[in-house]
């Protein structure tokens, strides 16, 4: 029998871990192929591509982001060939009612919970043409035109019985991809909005298994290994051994993403993390809210004071990107409370502040308790809360616009100094700025169309002129600095004013040939022709000491009005860093 296991990833760069687990666990069953698509592809196209593979069985891994498209694909496949058996599994389908197959007649089987063992037993039954599915735990099937749901299956205690999904990676199969990876299953916490709360306890793969798989992924030159462990640092020693192993492997141009719980990071681990190579690790830290009543209600055990201390400490290392999460729509979190949560987290200056909106997932405790908190939501994916007893729909819409601006500006370092200057000098809190900018954004109908990065610079420039207008010359220089630093371009927008100085092309050539420049700032490029060096550097004159202005906290009254010539040197790599050097003294030697 020809078997196709497939899913729709949210992005092309992603790879599906679940499919590889299913295939590795059922490796003795031949003629099984993995086919990965994305949610950006048309359902008709995907159905056609699957049909061309001539499958006898098609199994889909179903998530909240792809369930609608998958069901349409299933309908198409079943219409053109009713003999193809269709299997669904995954978190979005695992908690369905017993008679779910009555509602989706084009699906033959549903697998609930961990799927490896159930999937294998089902495939063996189908390939051996055994039509009795009653004893396969974790399976929902159709019999005599009725839907039957079997007893649930126990969790796999020894995870190492699952063969590695990365044993036979084809050349370039995962190169430059984001690869999902797990060293454990389960979570030690019991948050009511999360499906992990339905599974008690944490189970770990053996450390040697994890190390062997990481070696394979490093060799495969993946772009990012994204650990999907719900709490990576649930076991401190285990987590530190994995991170230490990665550090010793010293992979180039790739990084590792972990979900960690901040209050579990003790002094030993913080000291250990101070030695991590720049850009190697990313931490995702779920805060959700700083409202104590909200946290208590959702079963979230968070020491907010320690979380702040820990994230500030990690921030001081300047080597680990931190992504902090907030969720709007939680119980007892009204608009003002969310504003407070936002400001408390924003003040920690994470590299990304991810604003999410509560989703009442099937199987979660909050979904069961929806009446208690007045949750209003659409009962279809993604089950996002529209309003609650605590926050109204109009305020949620306002937060949607703020979330969009945080993603476009706050989470893009390209505007880092521009935002800091504006917020620190003209607004009481970060939220006040985003609230004002959101009002302007909608007033100008900017929320109705997409915008390029270059256009985003123009819009915030116009916003500043219209809503603030004070010290426009200083704002011009800050915006110019950010644009040059983060965009690797000498083609500045026409509205950004430039001072005369090192921008002259002949002067640039002379400066780049200067021995002091080559020895102190461009040592790695000293053998490169000047024309090529021009492609990786940018020189710009600023009417005041902008570096000191930034380093000393954007204090307008303390600005040092000394002309500065700066050289920006762009470096490629996982972090795409830019270095800035003050070359004023050297540039003065070449004054015309």
DOTI-630678 format. One record per residue (C-alpha): residue in three letters; x, y, z. Coordinates in pm, whole numbers, padded with zeros to 5 digits, always signed. Layout:
! residues N
ALAXYZ...
This chain:
! residues 592
UNK+00000+00000+00000UNK+00115+00351-00079UNK+00100+00573+00232UNK+00136+00952+00237UNK+00174+01140+00566UNK+00136+01512+00531UNK+00056+01847+00687UNK+00037+02217+00609UNK+00311+02412+00785UNK+00259+02779+00866UNK+00568+02874+00662UNK+00780+02709+00393UNK+01091+02737+00607UNK+00933+02518+00880UNK+00954+02140+00894UNK+00704+01908+01062UNK+00845+01703+01349UNK+00526+01499+01389UNK+00546+01349+01039UNK+00903+01238+01092UNK+00814+01074+01422UNK+00529+00880+01261UNK+00749+00759+00978UNK+01040+00661+01201UNK+00815+00468+01443UNK+00655+00276+01154UNK+00975+00234+00955UNK+00918-00138+00886UNK+00612-00045+00682UNK+00738+00029+00332UNK+00606+00274+00072UNK+00555+00562+00314UNK+00631+00916+00197UNK+00631+01253+00371UNK+00476+01546+00184UNK+00490+01894+00336UNK+00292+02194+00219UNK+00211+02538+00361UNK-00109+02719+00453UNK-00027+02973+00182UNK-00087+02712-00088UNK-00430+02655-00238UNK-00628+02353-00110UNK-00707+02246-00468UNK-00337+02247-00554UNK-00242+02045-00245UNK-00517+01789-00306UNK-00393+01752-00663UNK-00032+01701-00557UNK-00135+01435-00305UNK-00358+01263-00562UNK-00065+01247-00810UNK+00125+01039-00553UNK-00138+00762-00598UNK-00193+00701-00226UNK-00398+00424-00071UNK-00379+00596+00269UNK-00336+00966+00348UNK-00266+01080+00705UNK-00283+01446+00806UNK-00128+01614+01110UNK-00392+01868+01212UNK-00335+02195+01398UNK-00537+02504+01473UNK-00379+02692+01181UNK-00443+02429+00912UNK-00759+02239+01005UNK-00995+02428+00772UNK-00776+02371+00466UNK-00709+02009+00555UNK-01080+01929+00579UNK-01135+02081+00235UNK-00844+01877+00096UNK-00995+01562+00250UNK-01329+01632+00082UNK-01164+01675-00258UNK-00962+01354-00226UNK-01263+01153-00113UNK-01478+01283-00399UNK-01229+01181-00669UNK-01138+00848-00506UNK-01364+00716-00225UNK-01132+00417-00176UNK-00847+00627-00034UNK-00841+00593+00346UNK-00804+00926+00526UNK-00658+00955+00878UNK-00648+01267+01094UNK-00442+01320+01409UNK-00291+01605+01605UNK-00391+01847+01882UNK-00674+02017+01690UNK-00859+01688+01633UNK-00765+01491+01947UNK-01036+01632+02173UNK-01333+01591+01942UNK-01659+01428+02051UNK-01716+01055+02000UNK-01946+01097+01701UNK-01722+01344+01516UNK-01698+01115+01213UNK-02072+01164+01161UNK-01997+01530+01086UNK-01703+01462+00852UNK-01801+01157+00642UNK-01500+01206+00413UNK-01264+01110+00700UNK-01221+00744+00798UNK-01011+00752+01118UNK-00908+00992+01392UNK-00611+00935+01621UNK-00620+01102+01963UNK-00325+01179+02189UNK+00031+01069+02118UNK+00001+00912+01777UNK+00305+00694+01718UNK+00175+00362+01855UNK-00185+00407+01741UNK-00078+00508+01390UNK+00147+00206+01355UNK-00120-00037+01475UNK-00375+00117+01239UNK-00141+00093+00941UNK-00067-00272+01018UNK-00440-00344+01039UNK-00505-00169+00707UNK-00211-00320+00519UNK-00298-00668+00647UNK-00664-00599+00560UNK-00784-00661+00916UNK-01107-00467+00950UNK-01143-00505+01328UNK-01026-00177+01483UNK-01196-00217+01822UNK-00876-00300+02010UNK-00663-00012+01878UNK-00641+00232+02167UNK-00663+00602+02088UNK-00859+00543+01767UNK-01194+00676+01650UNK-01333+00483+01352UNK-01651+00415+01158UNK-01834+00084+01181UNK-02176+00003+01039UNK-02217+00372+00952UNK-02161+00472+01314UNK-01871+00648+01484UNK-01689+00460+01762UNK-01423+00604+01993UNK-01195+00348+02158UNK-01034+00370+02499UNK-00752+00625+02522UNK-00391+00514+02502UNK-00140+00553+02783UNK+00151+00788+02723UNK+00480+00643+02601UNK+00690+00610+02916UNK+01026+00544+02750UNK+01052+00802+02473UNK+01368+00642+02338UNK+01161+00360+02187UNK+01068+00616+01921UNK+01345+00593+01660UNK+01515+00920+01577UNK+01336+01111+01302UNK+01672+01250+01189UNK+01862+00928+01118UNK+01846+00944+00740UNK+01839+01310+00649UNK+01878+01359+00275UNK+02136+01606+00148UNK+01999+01962+00176UNK+01662+01829+00302UNK+01674+02050+00610UNK+01941+02302+00511UNK+01842+02657+00613UNK+01514+02526+00758UNK+01360+02585+01100UNK+01352+02237+01252UNK+01125+02157+01545UNK+01288+01939+01808UNK+01197+01800+02149UNK+01404+01669+02434UNK+01100+01617+02657UNK+00723+01586+02650UNK+00480+01730+02901UNK+00494+02027+03135UNK+00537+02058+03514UNK+00277+02337+03524UNK-00099+02338+03482UNK-00197+02656+03295UNK-00567+02647+03214UNK-00536+02800+02865UNK-00283+02540+02748UNK-00331+02185+02619UNK-00017+02073+02801UNK-00222+02087+03121UNK-00415+01781+02997UNK-00100+01568+03028UNK+00049+01520+03372UNK+00422+01507+03433UNK+00733+01546+03218UNK+00910+01267+03029UNK+01260+01302+02886UNK+01456+01149+02601UNK+01794+01023+02722UNK+02069+01280+02699UNK+02276+01069+02457UNK+01979+01044+02220UNK+01937+01421+02225UNK+02307+01484+02163UNK+02318+01241+01870UNK+02020+01411+01705UNK+02164+01757+01759UNK+02488+01647+01593UNK+02288+01538+01289UNK+02103+01869+01268UNK+02421+02071+01304UNK+02576+01865+01024UNK+02261+01922+00815UNK+02317+02300+00843UNK+01966+02386+00958UNK+01900+02754+01024UNK+01733+02712+01362UNK+01660+02426+01600UNK+01339+02520+01777UNK+01290+02315+02094UNK+00918+02257+02147UNK+00961+02140+02508UNK+00693+02326+02702UNK+00940+02407+02982UNK+01292+02336+02859UNK+01449+02411+03198UNK+01210+02192+03399UNK+01518+01985+03489UNK+01807+02226+03542UNK+02095+01979+03509UNK+01947+01817+03199UNK+01893+02156+03033UNK+02241+02279+03118UNK+02402+01966+02978UNK+02221+02011+02646UNK+02312+02380+02624UNK+02672+02312+02722UNK+02692+02043+02453UNK+02566+02291+02192UNK+02819+02550+02305UNK+03103+02300+02271UNK+02985+02198+01924UNK+03006+02569+01835UNK+02783+02557+01525UNK+02812+02845+01280UNK+02526+03052+01135UNK+02252+02873+01326UNK+02075+02921+01657UNK+01867+02732+01913UNK+01531+02846+02045UNK+01407+02735+02390UNK+01088+02797+02587UNK+01205+02858+02943UNK+01043+02953+03273UNK+01230+03254+03411UNK+01174+03194+03782UNK+01338+02849+03749UNK+01665+03006+03630UNK+01890+03009+03937UNK+02230+03170+03992UNK+02423+02870+03856UNK+02236+02875+03528UNK+02251+03253+03495UNK+02627+03245+03542UNK+02651+02965+03287UNK+02444+03166+03037UNK+02676+03465+03068UNK+02929+03272+02858UNK+02700+03190+02565UNK+02819+03300+02221UNK+02632+03595+02076UNK+02327+03481+01879UNK+02351+03111+01963UNK+02045+03094+02192UNK+01698+03247+02190UNK+01469+03228+02493UNK+01091+03245+02477UNK+00951+03335+02818UNK+00577+03323+02877UNK+00460+03602+03104UNK+00095+03618+02986UNK+00003+03882+03247UNK+00143+04060+03551UNK-00203+04076+03714UNK-00178+03846+04017UNK-00550+03765+04023UNK-00537+03672+03655UNK-00231+03452+03703UNK-00389+03276+04000UNK-00712+03217+03808UNK-00538+03055+03510UNK-00317+02839+03732UNK+00001+03017+03629UNK+00278+03002+03888UNK+00494+03305+03813UNK+00719+03503+04044UNK+00697+03834+03854UNK+00968+04004+04062UNK+01214+03723+03995UNK+01113+03712+03628UNK+01206+04079+03599UNK+01542+04027+03772UNK+01627+03728+03554UNK+01531+03885+03221UNK+01723+04203+03305UNK+02027+03995+03394UNK+02011+03802+03067UNK+01957+04129+02878UNK+02280+04261+03028UNK+02475+03979+02860UNK+02384+04120+02514UNK+02410+03772+02363UNK+02073+03594+02411UNK+01759+03713+02237UNK+01456+03708+02467UNK+01096+03681+02344UNK+00838+03762+02613UNK+00470+03676+02566UNK+00150+03847+02681UNK-00207+03728+02623UNK-00504+03965+02593UNK-00848+03839+02697UNK-00752+03644+03009UNK-00989+03639+03310UNK-00996+03962+03513UNK-00758+04139+03272UNK-00937+04459+03167UNK-00793+04724+02934UNK-00613+04915+03211UNK-00478+04593+03361UNK-00345+04485+03022UNK-00189+04828+02978UNK-00006+04776+03307UNK+00109+04427+03204UNK+00230+04568+02873UNK+00429+04847+03036UNK+00589+04617+03294UNK+00705+04374+03027UNK+00804+04640+02772UNK+01027+04806+03032UNK+01231+04485+03039UNK+01323+04560+02675UNK+01301+04207+02532UNK+01410+04166+02171UNK+01051+04065+02096UNK+00730+04134+02286UNK+00473+03895+02145UNK+00113+04003+02202UNK-00130+03716+02164UNK-00506+03694+02202UNK-00661+03420+02413UNK-00774+03115+02219UNK-01013+02872+02385UNK-00852+02552+02264UNK-01047+02228+02263UNK-00959+02031+02573UNK-00837+02333+02773UNK-00977+02414+03119UNK-01059+02773+03025UNK-01280+02648+02743UNK-01468+02433+02994UNK-01508+02738+03220UNK-01608+02979+02941UNK-01935+03077+03109UNK-01757+03181+03430UNK-01569+03465+03264UNK-01817+03571+02997UNK-01598+03459+02708UNK-01746+03542+02369UNK-01574+03369+02080UNK-01634+03207+01743UNK-01660+02831+01782UNK-01427+02766+01490UNK-01048+02782+01454UNK-00866+02967+01595UNK-01135+03002+01870UNK-01009+03350+01955UNK-01183+03539+02233UNK-01365+03851+02109UNK-01462+03995+02447UNK-01503+03894+02810UNK-01669+04019+03127UNK-01352+04224+03180UNK-01270+04366+02836UNK-01500+04471+02553UNK-01468+04403+02182UNK-01386+04767+02098UNK-01087+04753+02335UNK-00974+04420+02191UNK-00981+04581+01845UNK-00765+04864+01974UNK-00519+04609+02114UNK-00515+04437+01774UNK-00385+04757+01614UNK-00131+04802+01893UNK-00019+04441+01845UNK+00032+04509+01474UNK+00246+04816+01547UNK+00450+04634+01812UNK+00522+04363+01555UNK+00608+04613+01279UNK+00814+04851+01491UNK+00884+04729+01844UNK+00986+04377+01743UNK+01198+04498+01454UNK+01528+04631+01584UNK+01541+04857+01277UNK+01354+05121+01480UNK+01519+05060+01817UNK+01669+05404+01885UNK+01386+05592+01716UNK+01130+05435+01951UNK+01346+05478+02260UNK+01399+05847+02183UNK+01029+05913+02125UNK+00899+05713+02424UNK+01152+05843+02677UNK+01111+06209+02580UNK+00745+06247+02489UNK+00531+05975+02654UNK+00469+05869+03013UNK+00469+05498+02925UNK+00544+05277+02622UNK+00175+05185+02600UNK+00080+05554+02576UNK+00302+05587+02269UNK+00160+05278+02097UNK-00194+05386+02183UNK-00133+05728+02026UNK+00040+05579+01723UNK-00245+05328+01680UNK-00494+05615+01677UNK-00289+05794+01409UNK-00242+05470+01213UNK-00615+05407+01188UNK-00695+05774+01128UNK-00474+05759+00817UNK-00619+05418+00713UNK-00272+05260+00724UNK-00425+04946+00874UNK-00600+04875+00545UNK-00287+04816+00333UNK+00054+04653+00365UNK+00375+04858+00390UNK+00739+04808+00297UNK+01013+04866+00554UNK+01110+05188+00377UNK+00749+05304+00396UNK+00734+05232+00771UNK+01019+05478+00822UNK+00828+05743+00628UNK+00509+05688+00828UNK+00674+05725+01167UNK+00854+06035+01038UNK+00519+06188+00938UNK+00364+06081+01269UNK+00641+06257+01460UNK+00603+06576+01256UNK+00226+06581+01303UNK+00181+06458+01662UNK+00504+06578+01829UNK+00698+06816+01598UNK+00942+06916+01876UNK+01318+06883+01806UNK+01261+06756+01455UNK+01635+06792+01379UNK+01726+06547+01655UNK+01458+06303+01544UNK+01593+06324+01189UNK+01938+06216+01306UNK+01808+05931+01522UNK+01592+05799+01238UNK+01886+05834+00999UNK+02113+05642+01236UNK+01863+05354+01263UNK+01808+05347+00888UNK+02180+05325+00811UNK+02260+05084+01094UNK+01991+04829+01013UNK+01933+04857+00639UNK+02281+04830+00485UNK+02196+05104+00241UNK+02342+05439+00141UNK+02020+05516-00046UNK+01847+05715+00225UNK+01488+05839+00179UNK+01466+06195+00046UNK+01295+06330+00362UNK+01594+06236+00582UNK+01830+06535+00580UNK+02204+06466+00549UNK+02499+06674+00662UNK+02791+06733+00427UNK+03105+06543+00519UNK+03231+06189+00472UNK+02953+06104+00227UNK+03170+06236-00058UNK+03281+05937-00269UNK+03638+06059-00324UNK+03679+06121+00046UNK+03551+05769+00119UNK+03819+05616-00104UNK+04093+05813+00069UNK+03970+05720+00417UNK+03943+05350+00333UNK+04306+05347+00220UNK+04422+05504+00546UNK+04648+05266+00742UNK+04484+05352+01074UNK+04143+05259+00932UNK+04271+04934+00783UNK+04465+04829+01092UNK+04212+04925+01360UNK+03870+04884+01201UNK+03898+04685+00879UNK+04175+04440+00960UNK+03976+04142+00826UNK+03924+04324+00495UNK+04271+04476+00447UNK+04342+04257+00142UNK+04012+04347-00022UNK+04002+04609-00301UNK+03860+04945-00191UNK+03568+04913-00434UNK+03457+04594-00261UNK+03506+04739+00086UNK+03266+05016-00014UNK+02994+04750-00040UNK+03025+04658+00328UNK+03076+05002+00483UNK+02882+05326+00500UNK+03015+05663+00617UNK+02791+05938+00747UNK+02836+06273+00917UNK+02616+06363+01216UNK+02588+06720+01353UNK+02617+06600+01714UNK+02767+06309+01910UNK+02487+06063+01840UNK+02664+05762+01994UNK+02696+05937+02331UNK+02337+06059+02297UNK+02217+05699+02258UNK+02442+05551+02526UNK+02345+05818+02781UNK+01971+05762+02745UNK+01852+06006+02475UNK+01865+06311+02705UNK+01798+06614+02486UNK+01936+06868+02735UNK+02269+06687+02757UNK+02329+06656+02384UNK+02692+06712+02279UNK+02692+06929+01969UNK+03019+06802+01827UNK+03014+06696+01461UNK+03091+06325+01428UNK+03197+06119+01128UNK+03089+05757+01170UNK+03176+05445+00975UNK+02921+05161+00972UNK+03069+04817+00898UNK+02819+04546+00806UNK+02892+04185+00898UNK+02709+03879+00769UNK+02613+03584+00988UNK+02334+03455+01207UNK+02290+03796+01374UNK+02374+04020+01074UNK+02557+04258+01303UNK+02667+04612+01224UNK+02960+04781+01398UNK+02997+05158+01424UNK+03326+05343+01460UNK+03394+05711+01528UNK+03643+05809+01255UNK+03613+06187+01300UNK+03983+06247+01367UNK+04090+06038+01069UNK+03830+06194+00841UNK+03946+06543+00937UNK+04283+06465+00775UNK+04106+06447+00441UNK+03901+06767+00465UNK+03879+06927+00123
